[in-house]
């Protein structure tokens, strides 16, 4: 008789299982183009310019360019369209969100000692939604080769240090509930008796076995291998829908100073907070001829993930005004050190049939939320070099180039065997990227016209899992004196091709993601 340890009531179980993937590391390492409307209209090319609240997120020295106190608030409407191609079948899904994208204020303190070379000190506080996770994706088509049963089969046959998961962990005893056994697997594995078996691995095998998607080759052998109950031969119609919500917020505390109005130096201390919720539903059916043996005709696999946590980073930067026209900038952004927690709930429903008809649905719904042990994630640092040329009061052109090495991303603690293997995979799969941003502005009295271009390389060495990003932007601003209004439109496109699942069944769709954002900023000089 198994002994159960319930650490939390109401269907919650604390788990030592690991479910993190490389895609999670990339998600929290990437920043979208966000900020004030002026910043977005010029594609974020502000590393050598400053003078904008969002510019301090590129180069913290930019706050020392301000002449007066200022407050800004930005509202954005973000629209994302994902075009999916799955084995030649085209689908499309749109999502739309409206949020407070940016809010901040800067205060400038001029040095009253006119003989001092240090002309002023500026201090700022600024909030930005650095990554909007609101997104929707639907992929559908007929897979000629592989069934999602291979996902459960992979965990069942390889979850015990490369050997099959013992049947004692997937087969319920008389009177034993699905909730009890699923909770037990999540909260009590791995152990000394089965050092290669994680709770997550055992839970996936358990779901597939209890829904009769997989079965033991030899029911009398506790260590028997498993086989699929899905008919072979292909032609599996599959739908994969993924909907996510949430944000990655950043609150920056900035200080900067000016030396002879020629050299500007700044520092940011950043507090990060994230909340990511993803609901994925995978459906499969097949039209294989029925036999005397029961086989799976259709199934639906549901996963709901919630990741939340906080982090810290810092930035240092400098801007040099070589002449009245030419400016150079250099900025370093440290790694972000996150502490994150994952919560996952799962369910699987399958229908089996033979020549005599269908059986009632096999519903495996543990109604349990796995709360995984908190872990740490260190994202890569970034170095940005910038150049700007200012045409008096009529206009300017600015160029930023940033370098980020995604292969330095690390899950911690590093002495954890799972994280150690995952970090090794990250190092071999992810790459160093370059990001180019170009922005321009032209002023006609109180009216400003702006445009920008952005190009970011893929963080993956293969350039396919997530492709290169190309973006364009435009906008305008109008000054009412102490009050300014800015409007911006930005467009970005990126292709990707990621598997629906991380092992066993790794087929996936080709996705063209198109993002359109409209931003409106109100600025007040105080």
C-alpha positions as CSV (number, residue, x, y, z in Angstrom):
1,X,0.0,0.0,0.0
2,X,1.4,3.4,-1.0
3,X,1.7,6.1,1.6
4,X,0.6,9.5,0.3
5,X,2.0,12.8,1.5
6,X,-0.3,15.7,0.8
7,X,1.6,19.0,1.3
8,X,-1.2,21.3,0.4
9,X,-5.0,20.8,0.4
10,X,-7.6,21.5,-2.2
11,X,-6.0,19.6,-5.0
12,X,-2.5,21.2,-4.8
13,X,0.7,19.2,-4.6
14,X,4.2,20.4,-4.1
15,X,6.4,18.8,-6.7
16,X,10.1,18.2,-7.2
17,X,9.6,17.4,-10.9
18,X,11.2,19.5,-13.6
19,X,9.3,20.8,-16.6
20,X,11.4,23.8,-17.8
21,X,12.5,23.9,-21.4
22,X,14.8,26.0,-23.7
23,X,11.7,27.9,-24.9
24,X,11.1,29.1,-21.4
25,X,14.7,30.5,-21.2
26,X,14.2,32.4,-24.5
27,X,10.8,33.8,-23.4
28,X,12.2,35.6,-20.4
29,X,15.4,36.6,-22.2
30,X,13.7,38.5,-25.0
31,X,12.3,42.0,-24.9
32,X,9.8,43.4,-27.3
33,X,10.0,47.0,-28.6
34,X,8.0,48.9,-25.9
35,X,8.0,52.3,-24.4
36,X,6.9,55.8,-25.3
37,X,5.3,56.5,-28.7
38,X,8.4,58.6,-29.7
39,X,10.7,55.7,-28.7
40,X,8.6,53.2,-30.6
41,X,8.2,55.4,-33.7
42,X,12.0,55.5,-34.0
43,X,12.4,51.7,-33.4
44,X,14.1,52.3,-30.0
45,X,17.3,53.8,-31.5
46,X,18.0,56.1,-28.6
47,X,21.3,54.8,-27.2
48,X,23.2,58.0,-28.1
49,X,20.2,60.4,-27.9
50,X,18.6,60.2,-24.5
51,X,16.0,62.9,-23.7
52,X,13.1,60.3,-23.6
53,X,11.9,58.3,-20.6
54,X,12.2,55.0,-22.5
55,X,15.7,55.9,-23.7
56,X,17.0,55.1,-20.2
57,X,16.1,51.4,-20.8
58,X,18.7,51.4,-23.6
59,X,21.2,53.8,-22.0
60,X,20.7,55.1,-18.5
61,X,22.8,58.1,-19.2
62,X,20.0,59.4,-21.4
63,X,18.1,61.0,-18.4
64,X,20.9,63.5,-18.0
65,X,20.1,64.9,-21.5
66,X,16.7,66.3,-20.2
67,X,16.6,70.0,-19.5
68,X,13.3,70.0,-17.5
69,X,11.3,67.8,-15.2
70,X,8.9,65.6,-17.2
71,X,6.2,63.0,-16.7
72,X,4.9,60.6,-19.4
73,X,2.3,57.9,-19.8
74,X,1.7,55.6,-22.7
75,X,-1.2,53.5,-23.8
76,X,-0.8,50.8,-26.4
77,X,-3.0,48.6,-28.5
78,X,-1.3,45.4,-29.6
79,X,-2.6,43.2,-32.3
80,X,-1.0,39.8,-33.2
81,X,-1.8,37.6,-36.1
82,X,-0.3,34.1,-36.2
83,X,-0.5,32.3,-39.6
84,X,0.1,28.6,-39.2
85,X,1.0,26.0,-41.8
86,X,0.7,22.4,-40.5
87,X,1.3,19.8,-43.2
88,X,-0.1,22.1,-45.9
89,X,-3.2,23.2,-44.0
90,X,-3.3,26.9,-43.3
91,X,-5.0,28.4,-40.3
92,X,-4.9,31.9,-38.7
93,X,-5.6,33.3,-35.3
94,X,-5.7,36.9,-34.1
95,X,-5.4,38.4,-30.6
96,X,-5.8,42.0,-29.5
97,X,-4.9,43.6,-26.2
98,X,-4.9,47.1,-24.8
99,X,-2.7,48.1,-21.8
100,X,-0.8,50.7,-20.0
101,X,2.6,50.2,-21.6
102,X,4.7,52.8,-19.9
103,X,4.5,55.4,-17.1
104,X,7.3,57.4,-15.5
105,X,8.8,60.7,-14.4
106,X,12.2,62.4,-14.4
107,X,13.5,65.2,-12.2
108,X,16.4,67.4,-13.1
109,X,18.5,69.1,-10.5
110,X,20.8,71.8,-11.9
111,X,24.1,72.6,-10.1
112,X,23.9,76.1,-8.8
113,X,27.7,76.3,-8.6
114,X,28.5,77.7,-12.1
115,X,32.2,77.0,-11.6
116,X,31.6,73.2,-11.3
117,X,32.1,71.0,-14.3
118,X,29.3,68.7,-13.1
119,X,26.3,70.6,-14.4
120,X,23.4,68.6,-13.2
121,X,22.0,65.4,-11.7
122,X,18.9,63.7,-12.9
123,X,16.8,61.0,-11.2
124,X,14.0,59.0,-12.8
125,X,11.6,56.2,-12.2
126,X,10.0,54.4,-15.1
127,X,7.7,51.4,-15.6
128,X,7.5,49.5,-18.8
129,X,5.8,46.3,-19.9
130,X,8.8,44.9,-21.6
131,X,7.0,41.8,-22.9
132,X,3.3,41.4,-23.5
133,X,2.5,37.7,-23.4
134,X,-1.1,38.0,-24.8
135,X,-1.1,35.7,-27.8
136,X,-3.2,33.1,-29.5
137,X,-2.2,30.3,-31.9
138,X,-4.2,27.6,-33.7
139,X,-2.6,24.9,-35.8
140,X,-4.6,22.2,-37.5
141,X,-4.0,19.6,-40.2
142,X,-3.5,15.9,-41.0
143,X,-0.3,14.4,-39.8
144,X,0.7,11.5,-42.2
145,X,3.2,9.9,-39.8
146,X,3.0,10.5,-36.1
147,X,0.5,10.4,-33.3
148,X,0.7,12.3,-30.0
149,X,0.6,8.8,-28.3
150,X,4.4,8.9,-29.0
151,X,4.7,11.7,-26.4
152,X,3.3,9.5,-23.6
153,X,5.2,6.5,-25.0
154,X,8.5,8.3,-24.8
155,X,8.1,9.2,-21.1
156,X,6.8,5.7,-20.3
157,X,9.6,3.8,-22.0
158,X,12.5,6.2,-21.1
159,X,11.5,7.8,-17.8
160,X,13.3,5.4,-15.4
161,X,16.9,6.2,-16.2
162,X,16.4,5.2,-19.8
163,X,14.2,2.2,-18.8
164,X,10.4,1.8,-18.7
165,X,8.5,3.5,-15.8
166,X,7.5,0.6,-13.4
167,X,3.9,-0.3,-13.7
168,X,3.4,0.2,-10.0
169,X,3.5,4.0,-10.7
170,X,1.0,4.0,-13.6
171,X,-1.5,1.3,-12.5
172,X,-3.9,2.1,-9.8
173,X,-4.6,-0.2,-6.9
174,X,-8.2,-1.2,-5.9
175,X,-9.9,1.9,-4.4
176,X,-7.1,4.2,-5.4
177,X,-8.1,7.4,-7.1
178,X,-6.5,9.2,-10.0
179,X,-6.0,12.2,-7.9
180,X,-4.2,10.2,-5.2
181,X,-1.7,8.5,-7.5
182,X,-1.0,11.5,-9.7
183,X,-0.3,13.6,-6.6
184,X,1.9,10.9,-5.1
185,X,4.0,10.8,-8.3
186,X,4.4,14.6,-8.4
187,X,5.4,15.0,-4.7
188,X,7.5,11.9,-4.0
189,X,9.7,11.3,-7.0
190,X,12.6,11.0,-7.7
191,X,13.8,8.8,-4.8
192,X,16.7,6.6,-4.0
193,X,15.1,3.5,-5.4
194,X,14.4,5.0,-8.8
195,X,17.1,7.8,-9.2
196,X,16.5,8.3,-12.9
197,X,12.7,8.8,-12.6
198,X,11.3,12.2,-12.1
199,X,7.8,13.0,-11.0
200,X,6.9,14.7,-14.2
201,X,8.1,11.8,-16.3
202,X,6.0,9.4,-14.2
203,X,2.9,11.6,-14.4
204,X,3.0,11.7,-18.2
205,X,3.3,7.9,-18.4
206,X,0.5,7.7,-15.9
207,X,-1.8,9.9,-17.9
208,X,-1.3,7.9,-21.1
209,X,-1.7,4.6,-19.4
210,X,-4.9,5.5,-17.5
211,X,-6.5,6.8,-20.7
212,X,-5.4,3.6,-22.5
213,X,-3.5,5.6,-25.0
214,X,-0.5,3.4,-24.2
215,X,-0.4,-0.1,-22.6
216,X,2.2,-2.4,-21.1
217,X,3.5,-5.0,-23.5
218,X,3.5,-7.5,-20.6
219,X,1.0,-6.7,-17.9
220,X,2.6,-9.3,-15.6
221,X,6.0,-7.7,-15.8
222,X,6.4,-4.6,-13.5
223,X,9.3,-3.3,-15.7
224,X,7.7,-4.1,-19.0
225,X,8.0,-1.8,-22.0
226,X,5.0,0.1,-23.3
227,X,3.3,0.2,-26.6
228,X,0.8,2.6,-28.3
229,X,-2.9,1.8,-28.5
230,X,-3.3,4.3,-31.4
231,X,-3.6,2.7,-34.8
232,X,-0.5,2.8,-37.0
233,X,-0.5,4.0,-40.5
234,X,-0.7,7.7,-40.2
235,X,-3.4,10.2,-41.2
236,X,-3.9,11.6,-37.8
237,X,-6.0,14.8,-37.8
238,X,-4.6,17.1,-35.2
239,X,-5.4,20.5,-33.7
240,X,-3.1,22.4,-31.4
241,X,-4.4,25.6,-29.8
242,X,-2.3,27.7,-27.4
243,X,-3.5,30.8,-25.7
244,X,-1.4,32.9,-23.4
245,X,-1.8,36.0,-21.3
246,X,0.4,38.0,-18.9
247,X,3.3,40.4,-18.9
248,X,6.9,40.9,-18.1
249,X,7.2,44.2,-16.2
250,X,10.2,46.3,-15.4
251,X,10.5,49.1,-12.9
252,X,13.7,51.2,-13.3
253,X,15.2,53.5,-10.8
254,X,17.6,55.8,-12.6
255,X,20.3,58.3,-11.7
256,X,22.6,60.2,-14.1
257,X,24.9,63.2,-14.3
258,X,26.4,65.5,-16.8
259,X,30.1,66.6,-17.0
260,X,30.6,69.9,-18.9
261,X,27.5,69.0,-20.9
262,X,29.8,66.8,-23.0
263,X,29.8,63.5,-21.1
264,X,26.7,61.9,-19.6
265,X,26.9,59.0,-17.2
266,X,24.0,57.0,-15.8
267,X,23.0,54.0,-13.7
268,X,19.7,51.9,-13.6
269,X,18.6,49.5,-10.8
270,X,15.8,47.4,-12.2
271,X,13.1,45.4,-10.5
272,X,11.4,42.8,-12.7
273,X,8.2,41.0,-12.2
274,X,6.5,38.4,-14.4
275,X,3.2,36.5,-14.7
276,X,2.7,34.2,-17.6
277,X,-0.3,32.0,-18.1
278,X,-0.6,29.5,-21.0
279,X,-3.5,27.2,-21.8
280,X,-2.8,24.5,-24.5
281,X,-5.2,22.0,-25.9
282,X,-4.2,19.2,-28.3
283,X,-6.8,17.2,-30.1
284,X,-6.3,14.2,-32.3
285,X,-8.5,11.7,-34.2
286,X,-8.0,9.1,-36.9
287,X,-10.0,7.3,-39.5
288,X,-8.2,3.9,-39.3
289,X,-10.3,0.8,-39.9
290,X,-11.6,-0.7,-36.7
291,X,-10.5,-4.2,-35.7
292,X,-11.5,-6.6,-33.0
293,X,-9.0,-5.0,-30.6
294,X,-9.8,-1.7,-29.0
295,X,-7.8,1.2,-30.3
296,X,-7.9,5.0,-29.6
297,X,-10.1,6.8,-32.0
298,X,-9.7,10.3,-30.6
299,X,-8.2,12.2,-27.6
300,X,-7.7,15.6,-26.1
301,X,-4.8,16.6,-24.0
302,X,-5.0,19.8,-21.9
303,X,-2.2,21.6,-20.1
304,X,-2.5,24.8,-18.1
305,X,0.8,26.5,-17.0
306,X,1.3,29.5,-14.8
307,X,4.8,31.0,-14.2
308,X,5.4,33.9,-11.9
309,X,8.2,35.5,-10.1
310,X,10.5,38.5,-9.7
311,X,14.0,39.5,-10.8
312,X,16.8,42.1,-10.6
313,X,19.2,43.6,-13.1
314,X,21.3,46.8,-13.5
315,X,22.5,48.9,-16.3
316,X,25.3,51.4,-16.7
317,X,25.9,53.7,-19.7
318,X,27.6,56.8,-21.1
319,X,26.9,59.3,-23.9
320,X,29.6,61.5,-25.3
321,X,28.8,64.6,-27.2
322,X,31.8,64.9,-29.5
323,X,30.5,67.9,-31.4
324,X,27.1,69.7,-31.4
325,X,26.1,67.2,-34.1
326,X,27.8,63.9,-33.3
327,X,27.1,61.8,-30.3
328,X,28.3,58.3,-29.3
329,X,26.8,56.0,-26.7
330,X,27.8,52.8,-24.9
331,X,25.7,50.9,-22.5
332,X,25.8,47.6,-20.6
333,X,22.8,45.7,-19.3
334,X,23.5,42.9,-16.8
335,X,21.9,39.6,-16.7
336,X,18.4,39.5,-15.1
337,X,18.4,37.2,-12.1
338,X,14.9,35.7,-11.8
339,X,13.4,33.5,-9.1
340,X,10.4,31.7,-10.7
341,X,7.7,29.3,-9.8
342,X,5.8,27.1,-12.1
343,X,2.3,25.7,-11.6
344,X,0.9,23.1,-14.0
345,X,-2.4,21.2,-14.3
346,X,-3.2,18.5,-16.8
347,X,-6.0,16.3,-18.1
348,X,-6.4,13.7,-20.8
349,X,-9.6,12.4,-22.4
350,X,-9.5,9.5,-24.8
351,X,-12.2,7.4,-26.7
352,X,-11.4,3.8,-27.7
353,X,-13.4,1.7,-30.2
354,X,-13.5,-1.6,-32.0
355,X,-15.8,-3.2,-34.5
356,X,-18.5,-3.5,-31.9
357,X,-18.6,0.2,-31.2
358,X,-17.1,2.9,-28.9
359,X,-16.4,2.6,-25.2
360,X,-17.3,5.4,-22.8
361,X,-14.6,8.1,-22.7
362,X,-11.6,7.5,-20.5
363,X,-11.3,10.7,-18.5
364,X,-8.1,11.2,-16.6
365,X,-8.5,14.5,-14.8
366,X,-6.5,14.5,-11.6
367,X,-7.8,18.0,-10.7
368,X,-4.4,18.7,-9.2
369,X,-2.1,21.7,-9.5
370,X,1.5,20.8,-9.5
371,X,3.4,23.6,-7.7
372,X,7.1,23.0,-8.7
373,X,10.0,23.8,-6.6
374,X,11.1,27.5,-7.1
375,X,14.1,27.8,-9.4
376,X,16.4,30.6,-10.7
377,X,17.0,31.8,-14.2
378,X,19.9,34.0,-15.3
379,X,19.3,35.7,-18.7
380,X,22.1,36.9,-20.9
381,X,23.6,40.3,-20.6
382,X,23.6,42.9,-23.4
383,X,26.0,45.4,-24.8
384,X,24.8,48.3,-26.9
385,X,26.8,50.7,-29.0
386,X,25.2,53.8,-30.5
387,X,25.7,56.7,-32.9
388,X,23.6,59.8,-33.5
389,X,23.8,62.8,-35.7
390,X,21.7,65.8,-34.8
391,X,20.9,68.4,-37.6
392,X,20.5,71.4,-35.3
393,X,16.9,71.8,-34.3
394,X,15.5,70.4,-37.6
395,X,16.1,66.7,-37.2
396,X,18.3,63.7,-36.3
397,X,19.3,60.2,-37.3
398,X,20.3,57.5,-34.8
399,X,21.7,54.0,-34.9
400,X,22.0,51.4,-32.2
401,X,23.6,48.0,-32.4
402,X,23.3,45.5,-29.5
403,X,24.9,42.1,-28.9
404,X,23.4,39.4,-26.7
405,X,24.7,35.9,-26.2
406,X,21.7,33.6,-25.5
407,X,23.9,30.6,-25.0
408,X,24.9,32.1,-21.6
409,X,21.4,31.7,-20.3
410,X,21.4,29.5,-17.2
411,X,18.9,27.7,-15.0
412,X,20.0,27.3,-11.4
413,X,21.0,25.6,-9.1
414,X,23.6,24.4,-11.6
415,X,24.4,21.3,-9.5
416,X,20.9,20.0,-10.2
417,X,21.4,17.2,-12.8
418,X,18.3,18.2,-14.8
419,X,19.4,21.9,-15.0
420,X,22.9,20.9,-15.7
421,X,21.8,18.9,-18.8
422,X,19.4,21.7,-19.8
423,X,22.1,24.3,-19.6
424,X,24.3,22.2,-21.7
425,X,21.6,22.0,-24.3
426,X,21.1,25.8,-24.1
427,X,24.9,26.3,-24.7
428,X,24.9,24.1,-27.8
429,X,21.5,25.2,-29.3
430,X,21.4,29.0,-28.6
431,X,23.6,31.6,-30.2
432,X,25.0,35.1,-30.0
433,X,22.7,37.6,-31.7
434,X,23.0,41.1,-33.1
435,X,20.2,43.7,-33.1
436,X,20.2,46.7,-35.3
437,X,17.9,49.7,-34.7
438,X,17.7,52.8,-36.9
439,X,15.6,55.9,-36.2
440,X,15.1,59.3,-37.7
441,X,13.1,62.4,-36.7
442,X,12.3,65.6,-38.7
443,X,10.8,68.7,-37.1
444,X,8.5,71.2,-38.8
445,X,7.9,73.8,-36.1
446,X,5.7,72.1,-33.5
447,X,5.2,69.0,-35.6
448,X,7.7,66.0,-35.5
449,X,7.8,63.3,-38.1
450,X,9.5,60.0,-37.2
451,X,10.4,56.6,-38.7
452,X,12.4,53.6,-37.8
453,X,13.8,50.2,-38.8
454,X,14.6,47.2,-36.6
455,X,16.3,43.9,-37.3
456,X,17.1,41.2,-34.7
457,X,18.8,37.9,-35.4
458,X,17.4,34.5,-34.3
459,X,18.6,33.3,-30.8
460,X,18.8,29.8,-32.2
461,X,21.8,28.6,-34.1
462,X,19.6,26.8,-36.6
463,X,17.7,30.1,-37.3
464,X,14.5,28.1,-37.7
465,X,13.1,27.3,-34.3
466,X,12.7,31.1,-33.9
467,X,13.7,33.1,-37.0
468,X,15.0,36.6,-37.5
469,X,12.8,39.6,-36.7
470,X,12.2,42.5,-39.1
471,X,10.3,45.6,-38.0
472,X,9.3,49.0,-39.2
473,X,7.8,51.9,-37.4
474,X,6.5,55.5,-38.0
475,X,4.9,58.2,-35.9
476,X,4.4,61.8,-35.3
477,X,4.4,64.2,-32.4
478,X,2.8,67.6,-31.7
479,X,4.0,70.1,-29.1
480,X,1.5,72.3,-27.2
481,X,4.3,73.9,-25.2
482,X,4.6,72.2,-21.9
483,X,2.3,69.4,-23.1
484,X,3.2,67.0,-25.9
485,X,1.2,64.3,-27.7
486,X,3.0,61.5,-29.6
487,X,1.5,58.8,-31.7
488,X,3.3,55.7,-33.2
489,X,2.7,52.7,-35.3
490,X,5.1,49.7,-35.3
491,X,5.1,46.5,-37.3
492,X,7.2,43.4,-36.7
493,X,7.3,40.0,-38.4
494,X,9.0,36.8,-37.2
495,X,8.8,33.2,-38.4
496,X,9.2,30.2,-36.1
497,X,8.9,26.4,-36.2
498,X,8.6,24.8,-32.8
499,X,7.4,21.3,-31.9
500,X,4.1,21.0,-30.1
501,X,5.8,18.9,-27.4
502,X,9.4,18.6,-26.2
503,X,9.9,14.9,-26.7
504,X,8.4,11.8,-28.3
505,X,6.1,13.9,-30.5
506,X,8.0,16.9,-31.7
507,X,6.1,17.7,-34.9
508,X,5.1,21.3,-35.2
509,X,3.7,24.0,-37.5
510,X,5.5,26.7,-39.4
511,X,4.3,30.0,-37.9
512,X,4.4,33.5,-39.4
513,X,3.8,35.9,-36.5
514,X,2.8,39.5,-37.4
515,X,2.6,42.1,-34.7
516,X,1.0,45.6,-35.2
517,X,1.0,48.1,-32.3
518,X,-0.4,51.6,-32.0
519,X,0.9,53.7,-29.1
520,X,-0.2,57.0,-27.7
521,X,1.9,59.0,-25.2
522,X,1.1,62.1,-23.2
523,X,4.0,64.1,-21.9
524,X,3.9,66.9,-19.4
525,X,6.8,69.2,-18.4
526,X,6.6,69.9,-14.7
